[in-house]
Amino acid sequence: MAETVLTKGSVTFDLAGESVTLVPTVKAFNLLSSTVDSYSVHLQRLAVGHVDTIKTVLRAGLGLNDAQAKELSGKIMLTGVFAASNPCSDYVYRLFNAGKSMEEVQAEQQAKAAAKAEAEEAGDAEDEENPPHA
């Protein structure tokens, strides 16, 4: 059976001089969701440069085996912790939000809030036009 991959949400960046792409797969989703209570924990750890979390995310997103994963510490060191953690954060966010970036999710939330406010406003206006009879 083929691995399920999101059609969007890949994150490409430079890791130790090599262009790599973190790919959103069900395997990566399962691995990352099983290692902590919620994806926000990964995001918090990545925000402070937690190297083991960076390695875990890179391993999941790149689909590395044990031998390949052993090279990650050196690659992270050569790249810089935060230069590696920032794209990992973007990847984790997208992986757990159907491939959507933070900006896309925020825009959707704002559109929903605006539609709800507009509907409530229209309901208030209708109430004014048709007051209840006493």
Secondary structure, 3 states (H helix, E strand, C coil): CCCCECCCCCEEEEECCEEEEECCEHHHHHHHHHHCCCHHHHHHHHHCCCHHHHHHHHHHHHCCCHHHHCCHHHHHHHHCHHHHHHHHHHHHHHHCCCCCCHHHHHHHHHHHHHHHHHHHHHHHHHHHHCCCCC
